[in-house]
């Protein structure tokens, strides 16, 4: 089991995940990242999340992979 962190950013802002989550593998980390995105997207805010990215990092701060919110939302036309 590994502790990973789900930081979110766009060109102007960064949301740091200070708690992280324990995951068994990359598949579980990817699924958790999707839940993070859905949670932020569903919040009552005027934020356009299409330019945001979830950066999944290990406990040393090294990025494991990144997932753009657009992969859940689709691109603006």
Buried (B, 14 or more C-beta within 10 A) or exposed (E): EBEBBBBBBBEEEEBEBEEBBEBEEEEBBBEBBBEBBEEBBEEEEEEEBBBBBBBBBBEEEEEBEEBBBBEBBEEEE
